[in-house]
Amino acid sequence: MRPALLLLAALLLLLAAPPAAQAQESDQELTFEIDEVPAIYQDAPTAEEDATASPAIGDDMEALRQIYPEDPLFETKLRLERHLGVYLIRYPQRDESERVEINKRDVDASIWVSIGSREENDLACKMVRWLVFGRTTWARGARGVFSDFQDLNALTLRFVNVRLRDNKRGRVKKQVHEVMEATLTRRDFEKLKLEEVQDDLNQERCVDAARKHLSRYVFHTKYFDAFKAQQ
């Protein structure tokens, strides 16, 4: 009887082995999938942390170099982009006009913003928020830019509208129109009361906030009204 019991026990162990092995294999596959999640989809650093990466930018250097071909200031512009956090799509969806320019001690960033049904105050809310605080939760806006670049004098953010039209020869012609622009100097930034800026944004007093808190604010009314008239 004892050999029979041993044989039965061995058979039971053999039958139980495959499911266990299968479960172990499944766990390994699951772990592999988690490890392979690209950095672009992982949680971005918070505003309190140093802006070292943007989920939209990630490590896609090839796409970024299409925006800044053979640019000796590529690394600097990339760092500025990460502080602002305004560029959330890659080339070629991102237009070539959407870029950061550096002129001595001044920085100028242009971003294509859809007008649609938005009015001046709607765009001004974006302008003030993106310029001062950054567009996203991991960006720091002017706070990060002026902290990181001690010699920087002024930061300008420009909203543009890009339109494609067919000319007489059947070629597509791209037109870039300025819609709104604002500048914040280091001197004015250092005097800025962020709580008051945030309160104006919360109350949606954005045009007033832009005129009160920023060094320079320009709304291109003529183009904006002409665009609206064509809709």
For each residue, the residues with C-beta under 8 A, 3 or more apart:
1: 4 5
2: 5 6
3: 6 7
4: 1 7 8
5: 1 2 8 9
6: 2 3 9 10
7: 3 4 10 11
8: 4 5 11 12
9: 5 6 12 13
10: 6 7 13 14
11: 7 8 14 15
12: 8 9 15 16
13: 9 10 16 17
14: 10 11 17
15: 11 12 18
16: 12 13 19 20
17: 13 14 20 21
18: 15 21 22
19: 16 22 23
20: 16 17 23 24
21: 17 18 24 25
22: 18 19 25 26
23: 19 20 26 27
24: 20 21 27 28
25: 21 22 28 29
26: 22 23 29 30
27: 23 24 30 31
28: 24 25 31 32
29: 25 26 32 33
30: 26 27 33 34
31: 27 28 34 35
32: 28 29 35 36
33: 29 30 36 37
34: 30 31 37
35: 31 32
36: 32 33
37: 33 34 41 42
38: 41 42 58
39: 42 53 58 59
40: 55 56 58 59 60
41: 37 38 55
42: 37 38 39 55
43:
44: 53 54 55 136 137 138
45: 49 50 51 52 53 138
46: 49 137 138
47: 133 134 137 138 139 140
48:
49: 45 46 52 138
50: 45
51: 45 54 82 83 85 134 138 139 140 144
52: 45 49 82
53: 39 44 45 57 58 82 138
54: 44 51 57 58 81 82 85 87 136 138 139
55: 40 41 42 44 58 138
56: 40 87 88 89 90
57: 53 54 60 64 78 81 82 87
58: 38 39 40 53 54 55
59: 39 40
60: 40 57 63 64 90
61: 64 65
62: 65 66
63: 60 66 67 90 91 94
64: 57 60 61 67 68 74 78 91
65: 61 62 68 69 71 74
66: 62 63 69 91 92 96
67: 63 64 91 94 96 98 99
68: 64 65 71 73 74 77 99
69: 65 66
70:
71: 65 68 74 77
72:
73: 68 76 77 102
74: 64 65 68 71 77 78
75: 78 79
76: 73 79 80 102
77: 68 71 73 74 80 81 99 100 102
78: 57 64 74 75 81 82
79: 75 76 82 83 148
80: 76 77 83 84 100 102 107 109 145 149
81: 54 57 77 78 84 85 86 87 100 109
82: 51 52 53 54 57 78 79 85 139
83: 51 79 80 134 139 140 141 144 145 148
84: 80 81 87 100 109 130 134 135 139 141 145 157
85: 51 54 81 82 88 130 134 135 136 138 139 141
86: 81 109 111 130 134 135 139 157
87: 54 56 57 81 84 94 98 111
88: 56 85 135 136
89: 56 93 94
90: 56 60 63 93 94
91: 63 64 66 67 94 96
92: 66
93: 89 90
94: 63 67 87 89 90 91 98
95: 98 112 162 174 176
96: 66 67 91 99
97: 110 112 160 162 176
98: 67 87 94 95 110 111 112 160
99: 67 68 77 96 109 110
100: 77 80 81 84 107 108 109
101: 107 108 109 110
102: 73 76 77 80 106 107 108
103: 106 107 108
104: 153
105: 151 152 153 154
106: 102 103 152 153 154 155 156
107: 80 100 101 102 103 145 149 152 154 155 156
108: 100 101 102 103 156 158
109: 80 81 84 86 99 100 101 155 156 157 158
110: 97 98 99 101 158 159 160
111: 86 87 98 130 157 158 159 160
112: 95 97 98 159 160 161 162
113: 123 126 159 160 161 179 180
114: 118 161
115: 118 123 161 179 224 227 228
116:
117:
118: 114 115 122 123
119: 122 123
120: 123 124 180 207 219 221 224
121: 124 125 204 206 207
122: 118 119 125 126 206
123: 113 115 118 119 120 126 127 159 179 180 219
124: 120 121 127 128 180 206 207 209 210 217 219
125: 121 122 128 129 201 204 206
126: 113 122 123 129 130 159
127: 123 124 130 131 157 159 180 182 206 210 217
128: 124 125 131 132 182 197 200 201 206 209 210 213 214
129: 125 126 132 133 135 201
130: 84 85 86 111 126 127 133 134 135 141 157
131: 127 128 141 142 155 157 182 184 214
132: 128 129 141 142 143 184 192 194 197 213
133: 47 129 130 139 140 141 142 143 194 197 198
134: 47 51 83 84 85 86 130 138 139 140 141 143 144
135: 84 85 86 88 129 130 139 141
136: 44 54 85 88 139
137: 44 46 47
138: 44 45 46 47 49 51 53 54 55 85 134
139: 47 51 54 82 83 84 85 86 133 134 135 136 144
140: 47 51 83 133 134 143 144 145 147
141: 83 84 85 130 131 132 133 134 135 144 145
142: 131 132 133 145 146 155 184 189
143: 132 133 134 140 146 147
144: 51 83 134 139 140 141 147 148
145: 80 83 84 107 140 141 142 148 149 152 155
146: 142 143 149 150 152 155 186 189
147: 140 143 144
148: 79 83 144 145
149: 80 107 145 146 152
150: 146
151: 105
152: 105 106 107 145 146 149 155 186
153: 104 105 106 185 186
154: 105 106 107 183 184 185 186 215
155: 106 107 109 131 142 145 146 152 183 184 185 189
156: 106 107 108 109 181 182 183 184 216
157: 84 86 109 111 127 130 131 181 182 183
158: 108 109 110 111 178 180 181
159: 110 111 112 113 123 126 127 178 179 180 181
160: 97 98 110 111 112 113 176 177 178 179
161: 112 113 114 115 176 177 179 223 227
162: 95 97 112 174 175 176 177
163: 174 175 177
164: 172 173 174 175
165: 172 173 175
166: 170 171 172 173
167: 170 171 172 173
168:
169:
170: 166 167
171: 166 167
172: 164 165 166 167
173: 164 165 166 167
174: 95 162 163 164
175: 162 163 164 165
176: 95 97 160 161 162
177: 160 161 162 163 220 223 227
178: 158 159 160 181 220 223
179: 113 115 123 159 160 161 219 220 223 224
180: 113 120 123 124 127 158 159 218 219 220
181: 156 157 158 159 178 216 217 218
182: 127 128 131 156 157 210 214 216 217 218
183: 154 155 156 157 214 215 216
184: 131 132 142 154 155 156 188 189 192 214 215
185: 153 154 155 188 189 215
186: 146 152 153 154 189 190
187: 190 191
188: 184 185 191 192 213 214 215
189: 142 146 155 184 185 186 192
190: 186 187
191: 187 188
192: 132 184 188 189 197 213
193: 196 197
194: 132 133 197 198
195: 198 199
196: 193 199 200 213
197: 128 132 133 192 193 194 200 201 209 213
198: 133 194 195 201 202
199: 195 196 202 203
200: 128 196 197 203 205 206 208 209 212 213
201: 125 128 129 197 198 204 205 206 209
202: 198 199
203: 199 200
204: 121 125 201
205: 200 201 208 209
206: 121 122 124 125 127 128 200 201 209 210
207: 120 121 124 210 211 219
208: 200 205 211 212
209: 124 128 197 200 201 205 206 212 213 214
210: 124 127 128 182 206 207 213 214 217
211: 207 208 214 217
212: 200 208 209
213: 128 132 188 192 196 197 200 209 210
214: 128 131 182 183 184 188 209 210 211 217
215: 154 183 184 185 188
216: 156 181 182 183
217: 124 127 181 182 210 211 214
218: 180 181 182
219: 120 123 124 179 180 207 224
220: 177 178 179 180 223 224
221: 120 224 225
222: 225 226
223: 161 177 178 179 220 226 227
224: 115 120 179 219 220 221 227 228
225: 221 222 228 229
226: 222 223 229 230
227: 115 161 177 223 224 230 231
228: 115 224 225 231
229: 225 226
230: 226 227
231: 227 228
